Amino acid sequence: MDSGVTAFANVGRATAGGRWRAALPAPFTVVATLLALLAAAVIFAPVFIMFARHLFPHGGLDLQAFSVAFARNGIGTAFRNSLIVVLVVNLTAVPIGVVFAWLNFRTDARMGYVTTLLPVLPLLLPSVALVIGWVFLGSDQSGFLTSGAVALLRLFGADIGVSPVHIFSWPGLLFLYAIELMPIVYVLTGAAYRSTDPALEEAARINGSSIAKTFLTVSLPIVRHAVLLSMLLVSVLAIGIYSIPAIIGAPARITTLSVHLVRLLNGESPPAFRETAVLSLVLIMIFGCLWMAQQRLNAAGRHAQIGGQGIRANVICLGNTTRLIARMAMIGYVVLTCILPILALLLVSLQPFWTPDVDFARLSFDNFTELFENRDSRTAITNSMTIATVSSLTTLLIAALLMAYALSSGGLREKAIGVLTKVPAAISHLVIASGIIIGFGGAPFYLANTTVILMLAYFVFYIPKASIAAEAAIRQVGPQLSEASRICGAGGARTMWAIVLPLMLPGLAAGWALIFASVIAELTGSVILSGPRNLVMGYLLMTIYESGTYSQLAALAAVIAAISGVTVGIAMALAKPRFGGSATLE
């Protein structure tokens, strides 16, 4: 009797203990919540400080700041020019990136691993170095291409003096925006194609659909989510890029919002923080509306997902003529947008000074020797490699965990985390960096001139890009395998580690490559946050550019390209799918 009572009591205690443990939040939920709170503190602290000090100086909203900001000369032109840039980039970079991804991962136009890497070659150069490379090529006075074109025309009796087609113009500006942002679309869409089952395209071709109809009605819709996310990211980045409008737009008298914001902070004394805060608030509202629209479109559409079965790497046969045209288009794109500026950088880096009249007898590696013998240069290269590796990996993993938790929770939590991770994209890097140095540089943190403050800044800068890449990768993973894992007794953390993360690897590797290439030579924030104790290549690049030593700038850009090339190549190799068989779809 006593033993029966004891057993019954033990069962009761076990049942109560089970109910108590069931009432506790899962470990994955606890970790994700803590990460979300920590990320919110890092992200919103500089924004809150900026708005509190300059829009609510006495506890109430300063409406005069709005009237002063919108009464400034050039603000209307800056908004109009930025809108033109966003529209043109979405009409050029997005379609080209999607088509190239489809050609490489769904058709026989691909030429092995080479074509997988070629469209992302612009990522190997920092934005400022890519722009300078095209200045070397397309300057109306001393550009290699423009000078060569003028000389060629003179041979045929046409002496035009200066080339009318040059980089310092609207077409040149928009061209550089497109080649800067197209690889982002390619990487995100390509990761989606690598992860989706091509069976629907196979069925469409078997039923008689043409290649064009199959692409428009099947191949494009199954990666709709990645395309929409790419459009959002491209729009955000197009407004925030500073190097292109600063270098190309100034001679062409084209002012964008990014240049206008920098002028408010760096071009006036004291800096116009009130007006900068107003414009940042407006951008937050604009991108918030764009993000909500993208979410609605994504929810309304359907797309292919990774299921519980293996995926064969089927390809669509384009035919000899179409395949040749597709390959020529990809090779031509690479030549015009990547190889030529890289060659220009290398050529200038081997010259004593930049001149279109190349004397091969005077070419040498003196600029590289001087670069590596300089202590500051060595320090900047080492620091940038370390910081870029650690911060890009940390940012992407945090974004992946947050987005996995958000998408599995849904509802208000998904929206809150979406807003949390997208807000920094609507604020200039210069404004974020200013807020970070104000909030974390002094007491009680004293992080000024440290590696930690740079990593915090890079985290805030690139959490939008990381979250979009992670969301695209997660949405490609269907819920079936996760549900099966939970049915078998695995918790949220084990399911995430053993099931979801391996399937997300192609998208995450591609996203990491994007972030690493961005961080390693980040310009705007580095100028504010870098110092003698935490020197990085972005600060060094700007210093060399302002001094006008273009040969040294080209040498440093070539070193950055080599570092980024090896890193991106490894990341793309990890992103390569591991499917066994292959088939050809006639």
DOMAR-875297 format. One record per residue: x, y, z of N, C-alpha, C in turn; residue in three letters. Coordinates in pm, whole numbers, plus 50000, padded with zeros to 5 digits. Layout:
XYZXYZXYZAla;...
# end
This chain:
500834987950000500005000050000500865012450000Met;501875012350093502775023850101503525025749970Asp;503955014449913504705015549787503815020849675Ser;502495016949678501585021949575501375036849590Gly;501225041549714501045055849737502285063549695Val;503455057749729504705064349691504845065349540Thr;504505054249471504595054449325503655064749267Ala;502405065049321501435074849271501925089149294Phe;502545091449413503065104849443504205108549347Ala;505065098249321506155100949227505635104349089Asn;504595097049045503995100048915503415114048914Val;502755117749025502175131149034503245141949026Gly;504345139449104505435149249100506055149948961Arg;506205138348894506775138248759505875145648661Ala;504525143348676503605150248587503635165248609Thr;503685169148738503755183548768505065189348717Ala;506165181648736507445186448685507445187648535Gly;506775178148467506695178948321505915191148277Gly;504775193748349503995205748314504805218248341Arg;505585218548447506415230348480507485232648374Trp;508125221348333509135222648228508515226748096Arg;507315221748068506645225447943506265240147942Ala;506015245548062505635259648070506825268848047Ala;508045263648065509245271748043509455274047894Leu;509995285547855510295287747713511425278747667Pro;511385275047541512425266447485513755273747484Ala;514875266347496516185272947496516405281647371Pro;515965276847254516135284647132515375297847141Phe;514185297547199513405309947217514115319547309Thr;514705314247418515425322847513516625329247445Val;517415321347372518595326547304518205337047200Val;517175333947121516745343347017516215356247078Ala;515505355247189514985367347254516105376047308Thr;517085369547373518225377147426519015383847313Leu;519215376647202519905382447088519135394147030Leu;517805392847023516985403646970517085416047059Ala;517065414047191517175425547282518545432047273Leu;519585423747264520945429147252521105436647119Leu;520595430847011520675437446881519895450546882Ala;518725450446947517925462746955518675473747028Ala;519375469947135520135479947210521245486047125Ala;521955477447051523065482446968522545490646850Val;521435486146789520915492746670520235505946703Ile;519405505846806518575517546832519245527946920Phe;520305524046992520955533847079521445546047002Ala;522235544246894522675556346822521535563946758Pro;520515556746708519355563446648518595571346754Val;518375565246870517655572046977518415584347024Phe;519725583047040520535594447083520435605846983Ile;520515602346855520455612546751519105619746754Met;518015612046756516685618246753516385625846882Phe;516785619946998516495626347126517185639847139Ala;518415640447093519195652747110518825663647009Arg;518385659446889518235669346783516805671346735His;515905661946761514495663946726513625666446848Leu;514095662146966513365664547092514315670947194Phe;514865682447161515895688347249515375692447386Pro;514085696147395513505700647523512315692247562His;512295679747517511205670947553510055671047455Gly;509995680547364508955681347264509535681447125Gly;508735677747026509205677046889509515690946836Leu;510705692246779511145704946723510685705746576Asp;509515711746554508955712546419509775721646329Leu;510505730846388511315739846307512405732246232Gln;512865721046290513895713146223513395708046089Ala;512105704546081511535699545957511465710645852Phe;511005722245892510905733345796512285737545746Ser;513275737745836514625741545796515215731045702Val;514975718245732515545707445650515005707745508Ala;513695709745494513085709345361513185722745288Phe;513655733045357513865745945291515275747345238Ala;516125737545264517525738445221517615737645069Arg;518555745145014518795744744871519305730844830Asn;518705725544727519175712844671518495700644726Gly;517655701744829517045689844886516065683344789Ile;515295691644716514375686144617515105679144505Gly;516175685044458516985678944352517605665944399Thr;518065665644525518675653544579517655642144587Ala;516435645144630515385634944636515055630044495Phe;514925639344400514595635444263515685626744202Arg;516945630644219518045622844163518135608944226Asn;517905608144357517935595044423516795586144374Ser;515625592144350514505584344297514825579044157Leu;515455587244074515875582743941516835571043952Ile;517795572144042518775561444060518085548544101Val;517165549244198516465537244246515665530744134Val;514935538744058514115533243950514985526643843Leu;516035533443801516885527943695517605515343741Val;518075515343865518765503443916517825491543921Val;516585493743962515615482743966515245477843827Asn;515345486643728515015482843590516215477043515Leu;517405478043571518605472943504519285462043586Thr;519735465243706520495455743786519685443443824Ala;518405445443860517585434143903517315424443789Val;516805428843672516585419243563517865412143518Pro;518965419543507520215413443462520685403043563Ile;520625406343692521045396843794520205384343796Gly;518885385743780517995374143780518245365343658Val;518375371443540518615363743417519945356443423Val;520995363143471522295356643482522255344943580Phe;521535346643690521415335643786520675323843723Ala;519625326543649518875315943582519745308843478Trp;520485316543399521355310643297522415301643359Leu;522955305743473524045298243535523575285943609Asn;522375286343667521955275443755520775267443702Phe;520255271143584519125263643530519315259543384Arg;520335264643316520495261643175521905256343148Thr;522095251843022523415246942983524325258042931Asp;523945270742957524795281942918525975283743013Ala;525875277943131526965279443227528225272643175Arg;529355278043213530655272843171531435267843292Met;530775259743372531415254443491531435264443604Gly;532375262343696532455270843814532835285243780Tyr;533455287043662533905300443624532735310143615Val;531655305843550530515314843533529765317343663Thr;529935308543761529325311143892530005322843961Thr;531315323943942532075334344011532135347443933Leu;532115346843800532335358943721531345370143749Leu;530025367643757529125378943779529285385843913Pro;529965379444009530155385944138531535392444150Val;532275393044041533595399244046533575413744094Leu;532525421844062532505435444117532565435944270Pro;532165424944336532235424644482533665424044532Leu;534605420344444535985418944487536655432444508Leu;536095442944452536645456244466535785464444561Leu;536395472244648535595481644726534965491844633Pro;533855497244675533105506344589533965517944541Ser;534735524044632535525535544593536605531744492Val;537195519644505538225515444410537615512044275Ala;536415506144274535735503344148535425516244073Leu;534985526244146534685539144085535955545444029Val;537025545044107538295550644061538805543143937Ile;538595529943935538985522243819538295527043693Gly;537015530343705536285535443589536635549943560Trp;537095557343659537625570643632538895569443546Val;539745559543580540935557143500540565553543355Phe;539445546543339539035542243205538255552743130Leu;537345559743199536375567943128536475582843148Gly;537525587843210537685602243224537805608643086Ser;537125619943069537135626242937538495631942900Asp;539375633942997540685639642969541785629142959Gln;541815619843055542965610643063542565596043073Ser;541285592643050540865578843060541485570042952Gly;541815557742988542415548642892541475545942774Phe;540185543542802539235540642695538905553042613Leu;538645564142682538275576342608539445581542526Thr;540655581342582541835585742506542085576542387Ser;541895563642409542065554142299541035556242189Gly;539785559142230538735561542130539025574042049Ala;539465584742115539795597142045540955594841948Val;541985587441992543125584641904542705576241784Ala;541795566541807541325558141697540545566341595Leu;539715575541642538945584041551539855593241470Leu;540935597441532541875606041459542525598741342Arg;542705585741358543275578041248542375578241125Leu;541065579741150540105580141040539735594541002Phe;540515604141052540315618041013539305625841094Gly;538805620141204537815627041288538505631841415Ala;538815644641420539495650441536538445657141624Asp;538025650041730536965655341818537525661841944Ile;538815661641964539425668042080539255660042206Gly;538065661142267537745654042391536545645042366Val;536585632942418535495623442396534195628642457Ser;533095628642380531805633042434531185622642527Pro;531635610242518531135599542603532155597042713Val;531775599942837532715598142947531955594543073His;532705591243176532105585843298531445596643383Ile;531855609243369531295619943451530015625143387Phe;528945616843393527675620143331526595611443394Ser;525305614543361524215606143410524365591643367Trp;524615588843236524805574743198525955568043273Pro;527065575143291528175569343365527815566543510Gly;527105575843573526675574043712525765561943726Leu;524735561043641523775549943648524445536743613Leu;525385536943521526125524843485526885519343605Phe;527535528143680528295523543797527375518443907Leu;526225525043926525255519944024524825505743986Tyr;524545503543858524055490543813525095479643835Ala;526355482243797527365471843812527775469843957Ile;527545479844039527835478444182526795469744251Glu;525525470544207524445464044279523955451144212Leu;524215449244083523755437144016524245424244082Met;525525423244124525965410844187525175406944311Pro;524635416844383523835413744501522575406244460Ile;521935410844353520755403844300521145389844254Val;522265388844185522715375944132522975365944245Tyr;523655370344350523995361244459522745356244530Val;521825365344563520615361344635519715352444549Leu;519525356244422518665348344334519335335144299Thr;520655335344278521365323044249521275313044363Gly;521375318044487521235309144603519845302944606Ala;518825310544568517465305144564517325294444456Ala;517895296744338517845286744232518595274044271Tyr;519715275444340520475263744381519705255144479Arg;518805261344552518125254244660516745249044622Ser;516245252244502514885248344465514885236744367Thr;513805229244372513635217544286513265222044145Asp;514035217744042513725221743904512635213343838Pro;511905205243916510915196243857509805203943786Ala;509415215743839508345223343775508765228243637Leu;510005232743624510495237043493510575225243397Glu;510955213743449511005201743365509615198243314Glu;508625199043402507255196043361506755206043257Ala;507105218843273506685228843177507285226243039Ala;508565222543034509215219742906508635207142841Arg;508325197042923507735184642869506375187442808Ile;505635196942866504305200442817504345210442702Asn;505515213442650505605221442530505845236242548Gly;506085240842668506345255142689507705258842630Ser;507765270642570509045275442518509965279342633Ser;511235281542598512185285342702511795298442767Ile;511405308342684511025321442739509785320142827Ala;508785312342782507555310842861507845303342991Lys;508735293442983509085286143106509755295343206Thr;510635303943156511315313343246510325322943311Phe;509415328643232508505338843283507415333043372Leu;506945320943340505795315443412506175305443521Thr;507405300243515507805290043614509075294243688Val;510155296343613511455298843677511455311643759Ser;510815322143708510785334843781509895334143905Leu;508665328743894507815328244015508385319944129Pro;509165309244100509625300744211510705307644294Ile;511305318444242512265326144323511735340244346Val;510435341744344509825354944360510255361544489Arg;510305353844596510685359644725512095365544719His;513035358244654514405363244645514485375744558Ala;513685376344452513675388044365513135400144440Val;512055398344515511485409544590512455414444697Leu;513105405044765514075408944866515275416044800Leu;515655411544683516745418144611516375432344573Ser;515135434344528514685447744491514695456944612Met;514265451744726514285459744849515705463444887Leu;516605453644886517985456144925518675465544828Leu;518435463844698519045472544598518565486844614Val;517275488744643516745502244663517375508944784Ser;517515501244892518115506645014519565510644989Val;520315501744927521725504344905521945515444803Leu;521075516444703521235526944602521165540744663Ala;520315542544763520205555544829521385557844923Ile;521915547244982522965548945082524375549645028Gly;524615545344903525985545544849526485559844841Ile;527705561844886528295575244887529415576944784Tyr;530215566444763531405568044680531055571544536Ser;530045565344478529715567744337529255582144314Ile;528235587144386527815601044360528855611244405Pro;529675607944504530685617544550531785619444446Ala;532215608544382533325609344287532835612544146Ile;531755606244103531235608243968530255619743962Ile;529425621044065528375631144062528875645344077Gly;529965647144152530455660744175530875667644045Ala;531725661643961532055668143833530845669543741Pro;529895660043750528715660543664527595669143724Ala;527825674643843526835683043912525535675443937Arg;525685663143984524555654544020524635651744170Ile;523685656544245523675654944391522595644944431Thr;522965635244513521995625644566521835627844716Thr;520905620244775520645621844919521865618345003Leu;522625608144962523795604345041524815615645044Ser;525045622044930525985633344926525435645045005Val;524125647344994523505658345068523655656445219His;523475644145265523625641245408525055643245455Leu;526005638745373527405640445411527765655245418Val;527245663045325527515677445328526935683945452Arg;525765679245495525175684845616526045682445739Leu;526725670945741527525667245858528975671945849Leu;529555670545730530975673745715531245686945646Asn;530265692345577530495704345499530105717245569Gly;529575716245690529145728145763529725728145903Glu;529855739745956530365741346092529445751046169Ser;528775746046274528765732246323527945723146231Pro;528115709946243527355700746159525855702346178Pro;525095700946068523635702746071522975689646114Ala;523115686346243522575673746292521045673646288Phe;520405685146312518935685546312518385681746176Arg;518915687946071518425684945937518735670545897Glu;519905665645939520265651745911519295642145979Thr;518925645046102517975636546174516605636546105Ala;516175648046055514895648845984514905640145859Val;515955641545778516035633645655516145618745685Leu;516855615245792516955601145831515595595645871Ser;514805603845942513465599545981512585597445859Leu;512685606245762511905604745638512295591845565Val;513595589045557514055576845492513575564345566Leu;513555564945697513045553645775511595550845739Ile;510795561245726509395559545690509245554045548Met;510055558945456509965554245318510315539445308Ile;511425535545370511835521645360510945512445443Phe;510355517845547509365510045621508175506545533Gly;507695516245455506585513745364506975503645255Cys;508185505145202508655495645100508755481545157Leu;509245480345280509385467245342508025460845365Trp;507045468445411505715462945433505065458645302Met;505285466545195504765462745065505405449845016Ala;506715448545038507405436344998506885424245076Gln;506615426145205506095415245286504725410745238Gln;503895420245200502555416845151502635409245018Arg;503485414044929503655407244800504215393344820Leu;505145391944913505755378944939504745369244998Asn;503875374345089502865365845150501805361545049Ala;501545370244952500505367244853500985357344748Ala;502305356444727502855347644623503255334244679Gly;503545325244587504035312044623505385309844556Arg;506195301844620507495298944563507915284944601His;508855279544526509335265944552510175265744678Ala;510135254444747510905252944870511625239644869Gln;512645238544953513325225744971512395216345043Ile;512165204944988511315195145052512115184245117Gly;511535172445132512215161645200512925152045108Gly;512995154944978513645146044886514835152844822Gln;515725145244763516895150744697516525158344571Gly;517395167444531517165175744413518245172744311Ile;517845169744190518815167344083519105180444011Arg;520335181843968520745194243901520385193743753Ala;519085193943723518635194043585518955207443519Asn;519155207043386519425219343314518545219743190Val;518255231843143517465233943023518405236342906Ile;518215229242799519035231142680518535243242602Cys;519385252842579518995265142511519145264242360Leu;519895254742311520215254442169521525261542144Gly;522175257942036523515263042010523565278242000Asn;522655284141922522685298641900522365306242027Thr;521275302442093520875309342217521925307742325Thr;522505295742334523555293442435524775302142408Arg;525155303442281526295311842245526025326442279Leu;524815331242247524465345142278524485347542429Ile;523955337942506523925339442652525335339842708Ala;526195331042660527575330942709528325343642671Arg;528095348342548528745360642505528265372442589Met;526985372642622526455383542705527105383542842Ala;527255371742904527875371043036529345374843030Met;530045369842927531455373342914531625388142886Ile;530755393742798530815408042769530565416542891Gly;529605412142973529325419443097530555419643187Tyr;531185408143201532355407043288533495415743236Val;533715415543104534795423443045534565438343068Val;533335442943044533045457243052532985462343195Leu;532525453943287532265458843422533275454443526Thr;534085444343495535005439343596536455439043549Cys;536685432043438538055429943393538725443043356Ile;538025451543280538625464243238538995473243356Leu;538085475543453538505484043566539605477743650Pro;539595464443664540665457943739541995459743667Ile;541995457843534543215459843458543685474343466Leu;542715483743466543095497843479543755500443614Ala;543215494543718543815496143851545225490243854Leu;545365478343798546685472043797547685480343717Leu;547235485543602548135493343518548575506143589Leu;547625513043652547975525343724548855522243844Val;548595510743910549415507144027550865504243989Ser;551105500843863552475498143817553145510543760Leu;552385521643746552945533943692553475542743805Gln;554465551143776554895560943878553795570943908Pro;552995574443807551835583343824550865580243710Phe;549595584143731548545580843634548705589143508Trp;548815582243396548865588843266548325579143161Thr;547555583943063547065574842957548155570542861Pro;549275577642862550415574042777551295564142853Asp;551045551442831551715540942907553105538342851Val;554105539342938555485536142903555835523142976Asp;555805512042902555995498942964557375497443026Phe;558325505242980559675504343037559715509843180Ala;558745518143215558735524343348557805517243447Arg;557155506643402556275499243492557105491543594Leu;556645491743719557375484643825556425481843941Ser;556945474144038556165470844158556515480044274Phe;557045491644244557475500744350556325504844441Asp;555145506944384553985510944466553595500144565Asn;553655487344521553345476344612554425474944719Phe;555685476644679556775475944777556615486744883Thr;556325498744838556125509844932554925507345022Glu;553885501344965552675498545042552965488845156Leu;553665477845127553905467645229555035471545324Phe;555895480645284556925485345375556385495645473Glu;555255501445442554645511445529553935504445646Asn;554285508445767553725501945886552225503845896Arg;551735515845865550315518545873549535509945773Asp;550095508045654549415499845554549305485445599Ser;550395480045654550355466245703549345464745815Arg;549325474445905548385473946017546945474645967Thr;546695483545871545335485045818544875472245749Ala;545745465845672545375453545602545065442445701Ile;545935440745802545725430245902544435432745981Thr;544245445046028543045448246104541785446146021Asn;541795450445896540605449245812540245434745787Ser;541245426145762540965412045739540365405545864Met;540935408545979540435402646104539035407546136Thr;538845420646130537535426346164536475421946064Ile;536805421645934535835417545833535405403145853Ala;536355394345884536015380145903535115378246023Thr;535495384046136534745381946260533385388946254Val;533365401446213532115408946216531115403746113Ser;531575399745995530645394645894530035381345938Ser;530865372645995530355359746043529395361646159Leu;529755370246254528885372746369527565378946326Thr;527625388846240526415395546193525485385846122Thr;526045377446035525205368245959524585357546048Leu;525335352146143524785341846232523675347546319Leu;523885359546373522835365846454521595368446369Ile;521795373446247520665376046159519925363146126Ala;520675352346101520035339546067519195334346183Ala;519735335146305518975330546422517735339146444Leu;517895352246430516745361146451515665358846346Leu;516065357446220515065355546115514415341746123Met;515185331546164514595318246183513545318646294Ala;513865325346403512895326846513511685335046470Tyr;511935345846394510835354446351509885347146258Ala;510425340146160509565333346062508845321446122Leu;509455315046223508775303846289507695308846386Ser;507885320846441506905326346534505745332946462Ser;506055340646357505025347646283504405359046363Gly;503385364946306502635375246375503455387546411Gly;503195392746530503825405046576505335403546593Leu;505785391946638507225389846658507965390546524Arg;507395384646421508035385146289508145399546241Glu;507075407346256507105421246213508105429346295Lys;508125426946426509045434546512510495431846476Ala;510855419146457512225415846421512545420846280Ile;511565420446191511775425846057512095440646060Gly;511345448046140511625462446154512975464746220Val;513265456846324514525458246397515725456746305Leu;515685446846217516835444046133516885452446006Thr;515795459245971515775467145847515965482145871Lys;515705486845991515775501246020517135507345985Val;518275500946019519565507445989519785510245841Pro;519095502845754519285505045610518775518745567Ala;517865524545644517275537345606518055549245660Ala;519155546645728519925557545789521325557545730Ile;521825569245700523175570545645524195564445740Ser;525195557645683526275552245765526975563245844His;527025574945787527665586045856526885589845981Leu;525555589545972524715592846088524835581946195Val;524805569346153524935558346249526295559046319Ile;527335561346240528675562246299528765573746398Ala;528145585046365528145596446458527415592846586Ser;526265586246574525535582046693526305572146777Gly;527005562746711527775552746785528935559146860Ile;529625568546797530755574846866530265583446981Ile;529085589446965528515597547074528045588647187Ile;527385577447152526795568947256527775559547323Gly;528745554247248529625543947302531085548347313Phe;531445559747254532845563847255533335568447391Gly;532465575447466532875580647596532335572347710Gly;532185579047826531685572147945530255567247919Ala;529885555447974530705546648059531425535647981Pro;531345535847845531895524647767533355526947726Phe;533695539347688535065542847647535575533747535Tyr;534785532447429535145523747318535765531147201Leu;535995544347214536575552147105537945546547066Ala;538195545946934539465541246880539775526746917Asn;538735518546928538925504246956538365495946842Thr;538775483446839538235474146740536765471246766Thr;536365471146892534985467846928534015477946869Val;534345490846872533415500846821533255499646670Ile;534325495446601534205492946458533285481046431Leu;533425470546509532585458746490531125461946519Met;530875470146622529515474246651528925482146533Leu;529725490946477529265498846363528985490046243Ala;529885480746212529685472046097528465463146118Tyr;528225458946241527025451046270525765459046237Phe;525715471446281524535479746253524445482746104Val;525575485546039525565488645897524975477245814Phe;525395464845845525135453745754524145443445807Tyr;523505445945922522455436945967521275436745870Ile;520935447845800519865446845699520225437345586Pro;521455438645534521885429845425521925415345472Lys;522425413145595522505399445649521115393645671Ala;520175401645723518835396545750518095393245621Ser;518295401345517517635398545390518195385845328Ile;519515384145332520125371945280519675359745360Ala;519615361245493519185350045577517715346845554Ala;516885357045540515455354845516515245347545384Glu;515995351745280515875344945151516275330245164Ala;517315327345241517755313445258516755305345340Ala;516195311545445515255304345532513955301445459Ile;513465311345383512195309345313512305298345208Arg;513535295445164513715284945066513625271145131Gln;513735270545263513675257845335512235255545379Val;511615245545324510225242745358510065238145502Gly;508855238845556508635235245697508565220345722Pro;508525212045614508295197845635509385191345718Gln;510655194045685511745187445755511845192145900Leu;511595205145923511615210246060510505203946143Ser;509325202646083508215196346154508505181746184Glu;509125174846088509485160846111510505159646224Ala;511435169046231512435168846338511775170646475Ser;510825180046481510145182346609509285170446649Arg;508645164146550507825152346579508685141146638Ile;509935140546590510855130146641511455133946777Cys;511065145546832511495149146966512605159346974Gly;513105164146862514175174046865513625187746903Ala;514395195146981513995208547019514295218646910Gly;513945231146937514155241646839515615243846806Gly;516495243546909517915245846885518525234446803Ala;518165221946837518725210446764518215210246620Arg;516945213546601516385214146466517085224946383Thr;517325236246447517995247146377519405243046336Met;520135236546428521535233146402521665221346306Trp;520835211146319521005198946241520225198846110Ala;519155206646100518295206045982518325219145904Ile;517955230045971517745242645900519055248745851Val;520065249745940521315256145901522015249145784Leu;522135235745783522755229445666522045232345534Pro;520705232845538519955235845416520085250545377Leu;520345259145475520525273345447521935276745401Met;522855266945406524265269845382524545277245252Leu;523955273245137524245280845014523905295645026Pro;522705298645077522315312645092523155319945195Gly;523485313245306524285319645409525705322245362Leu;526285312745289527645314745237527675326345140Ala;526655327345056526575338544962526415351745037Ala;525565351645139525375363845218526635367845292Gly;527375358045343528635361245413529635367645318Trp;529695362445194530605368245095530245382745067Ala;528945385645057528495399445035528935408545149Leu;528735404045271529045412445387530545414145402Ile;531315403445385532775404345397533325414445297Phe;532885413445171533375422545069532995436945099Ala;531875438945167531455452545204532235457845322Ser;532495449245420533145453645543534625456545522Val;535285448545439536745449145433537265462845389Ile;536455470245316536905483745275535785493845294Ala;534965492145398533895501745426534495515645446Glu;533845525445389534475538545379533925548645480Leu;532625551145474532055562545545532225561445696Thr;531795550245753531905548745897533335547645945Gly;534195541645862535595539845902536315553145919Ser;535945562845837536585575945846536335582245982Val;535155579846040534805585846169535335577446285Ile;535225564246275535485555546389536905550046394Leu;537635550646283538985545446282539965555746336Ser;541035550946398542045559746454543395552946455Gly;544385558746520545735552846521545785538846579Pro;544865535746672544895522646736544025512346666Arg;543205516346572542345506846500542255510546352Asn;543375512846291543455517046152542945506046060Leu;542095509745962541535500145867541705505445725Val;541445496745627541715500245488540765510745434Met;539535511445484538615521645437539145535545466Gly;539645537545586540235550445623541475553345538Tyr;542305542945517543515544745439543195548045293Leu;542185541545237541765544345099541355558845082Leu;540535563945175540065577645165541225587445180Met;542155584445269543305593145288544145594045161Thr;544395582445097545185582344974544445589444861Ile;543115587344853542335593944747542375609144762Tyr;542225613944884542225628444907543595634544880Glu;544665626644896546005631744868546315631844719Ser;545475624944638545685624744494546755615244448Gly;547185606044533548215596344496547525584044436Thr;547145585144308546315574944247547065561644229Tyr;548365561944209549115549544194549075541444323Ser;549235548044437549145541144565547725536144591Gln;546725544244553545335540044568545065527544485Leu;545565527144363545375515544277546065503244335Ala;547245505044393547955493744453547195487944571Ala;546685496644658545915491944772544635485144727Leu;543965490844625542745484744573543025470944515Ala;544175469144449544535456044394544745445844505Ala;545355449944616545545440944730544195436944789Val;543295446644802541965443744854541235434144762Ile;541365436144632540705427244535541225412944549Ala;542535411344569543105398044585542575391244712Ala;542535398644822542015393044948540555389144934Ile;539755398244879538335395644863538095384244765Ser;538915383544658538725373044559538895359244618Gly;539935357344697540155344344761539015341044856Val;538595350844934537535348645034536215345444968Thr;535825353444868534565351044798534595337744725Val;535745334244668535855321344600535615309644695Gly;536175310444815535955299844914534485299344954Ile;533875311044974532465311545014531575305644905Ala;531855308944779531055303544670531245288444656Met;532445283744688532675269244685531845262244792Ala;531755268344909530905262645015529435263044977Leu;529075273244898527675274744859527275265244748Ala;528245258544686527935249544576527135237644626Lys;526015234444562525185223444609525885209944594Pro;525545200444681526135187044677525075176844637Arg;524605177544513523635167944466524355158044375Phe;523875145844379524595135444311524495135844160Gly;523325133044106523175131443963522905144243892Gly;522905143743761522555155043679521835149843557Ser;520965157943503520205154043386520105165743293Ala;519855162943169519695173343070518245173543025Thr;517665185343028516265186842992516175191742849Leu;515695183342761515605187042620514345195442595Glu;
# end
